[in-house]
Amino acid sequence: MNSPLLSPSHLNPFMLLDLRILEILSSKICHDLISPVGAINNGVELIEDIGASVTEDAMKLISSSAQQAAKRLRLFRVAYGKAGAEGVTLRDVRNVARDYVSQGKSTLQWNEDQVFPVLSDKRGGLKLLLNAIMMADDVLSHGGAIVIEGIAGLEGQGASITASGSHALISDAMRHALLGETPVEEVTPRTVHAYVTHCFADHFGLKISAQQMSDEKLSILVQL
């Protein structure tokens, strides 16, 4: 069965990415980069318009925004690009995840003893783990804690990503997208990440699921 991310084409013997998903995902990435890139531009304009008197403050703004943009670019490269499935290490993913979460209101708790050898050895396993962490952070719009652990009772078989905080609720639309139940024409910028996360899991032969433990706790499992 074909992955919902792909559709057959009579023009090519290979599978082609659905253009609607490509457009929505590209829009999401650009939206997430607009803020830091725009801030860099604002800093440059301040120096040009006002001069040396604001150089120090403007340079702080430029430096901070450039770092934020660089962190997001590294995240997108691993989460959506080919780099996430080939050559990326657990340390790379941990660092990228920490940089990403640190830009928001939540904290990431990931003990370095948690190494997840099965996911590390499985092509696409670490990419899927990072995408799950992004989902957890997205759910915690009011802030909270994201805890990465082994799956209880199945140590070594995968990872548990627990999002805890006020209103840590996954929407029905996001849940359906994560399960691959959302038609392409119904995918939105809010659900496109969950949609492609399901597609990556399907493509790499992995499983991802989400369980609402309470209004303040969501558990996401990534496993073989």
N, C-alpha and C positions, 0 to 999 in steps of 0.2 A: 504494500500500500504506500502511495506517495505521501511524503510529509506535506502538511497543509501549507508550509512555507513555499513549496515548489509546485509548479504546474508544468505539464508536458507541452512541448512546442513542436509543431510540424516543421519548423525552420531549423531545428537543431536537434541532434540525437541526444543531447544532454537535457537536464532540467533547468528551467529558468526561474529566477526569483519573481514572485508576484509583484508587479509594479506598484500596486497600491501599498503593500507592506513596505517596499523600498522607499516610497515617497513619505509615508508617515514616520518611519524610523529616521530617515534623514532630517525631517522637520524637527523631531524630538531632539536629536543630537545638536542641531543648530540652535534650537531654543535654549538648551542647557549651556551652550557656549557663548550666547549673546551677552549675558550679564558681565562675565569677567573681561571679555574682549572689548565690550563697550566701555568698561571702566578704564581700561588701558588707554583707549582713545580719548576719554575725558581728561585723563591726566596729562596727555600730550597737549591737548587743546588749552588746558590751564596754563601751562608753561608758555605756549605760543601767544596767548592773549594777554596774560598778566605779567609774565616775565620772571626774573630771578627771585622775587619775593615769595613765590609759592613753590619754588623748585623742590624744596625738601619734602613738603607734604605731597606734592604731585608724584615724586619719585617713590614714596612709600605706597601710594595708591597703585602706581604702575607695577611695582615689584610684587605686591600682594596679589593683584589681579592676574599677573602673568603666571605666578605659581599656581593659582587656582585653575587657570585655563590649562596649564600643563598637566596637572593632576587629572582633570576630567578627560583630556585627550588620551592619557595613558589608560584610564579606565575604559573608554570606548574601544580602544585598540584591542584590549584583552577580552572585553565582554562581547563585542560584536565582530571583531576582525579575526583573521586566520591565526594571528599570533596567540590567541587564547587557547587554541587546540594543539599548537606545535611549539615546543621549546620553552613554554612558560613553566616556572617552578612554583612550588607552594609558597615559598618566601615572596616571590613576585606578587602572587595573588593576595597574600596577607598584607603586603605593603600598599598595594593599590587600593585594597578595600579600606584600610585604615585611613589613607589619605582622603578617600571619597567620603567616608562617614564623618570624618573630622570637620568637614566643611559645613555640616548641618547641625542639628540640635541633639543628635543621638551619640552614644558611645559604643565602641566595638570591643567586646571582651573575647579574645581569642588566645588561649594559652598555646605557647609555641610547642608544647609537648603533643598537641593534637596535630598529627601529621597526615592522617587519612591516606594511607598508602594505596588503597584500592582506587580512589579517585585520582591520585597523582599518577598512577600507572595507566589509567584508562584515558584514551584520547577523548578530549572534550570534558573530562571530569572536573577539572579546575575551572574551566570556563563556566560550566553550569553552577558550580559553587559560588563564583563571583556574581553571576546573574541572580542567584537566590538571595545573596546579601543585599544587592541593589533593591530587590523587591521588598525585603524586610525594612530597609531604610525608607522606602517610599511609603509604606504603610504607617510608619511612625512620624506622621506629619507634625505632631505636637512634641516630638522628641521622646527618648526612652533609651533602652539598652538592647543591643543585639549580641547574643551569646552564641558562639560557635563551639559545638561539642560533637562527640561521636554519638551515633544513634544508640539509645539505651537498649541493651539486650542483643545488639548487632554490632558490637565494637569492631571497627575496622571495615565495615561494609558500606559506610557512607558517612554523611554529615547531617547534623541537626542544627538548623538556624532558628533561634528563638527570638522573636521580637516582643519586648515587654514595654508597655507604656500606656498612657492615656489614649483611648480609642485606637488600640492596635488591631484594627478591623480590616480584613480583606473584603473588598466589594464583590458582589455577585458577578459583576462584569469581568473583574480581574480573575476571579476564580475560574469562570468558564473559559477564559482565554488561556489560563495556565493548563487547563485540562484538555485543550485543543477542541473545545466545543463551540468556538466562536467562528462564524463564517467570515471569510476575508472582508466582505463588504461591510461588516459590522465592527471591525477593529478600529479603535480610536487612538489618539495620542496617549490617552491614559492607560490603555490596555495593550499597546503594541509591545511593550517590554515583556509582559507576561506571555504574550502570544509567541514571540520569537524564542523565549526561554523554553516553552514547550517544544517548539520545533527543533531547537538544539538538542534537547533531551531525547526526542524521538530519533533524530539523525544519528546521535552517538550511541544509541542503545542504552540510555540511562533512564531513571525514573525520578520525577519530581512531584511532590504533593504538598498540599497545605492543609493544616488542621487548625480550626479556631478553637483554642483551649478555653478562652473566656473573652470578655470584651477588652481585656487588657493584655492578652497574650496570644500570639500566633506562632505556630510551629511549622517550619518548612523543612521537608526532608529531601535530601539528594542522595540517591543510592543506585546500585546496580540493579 
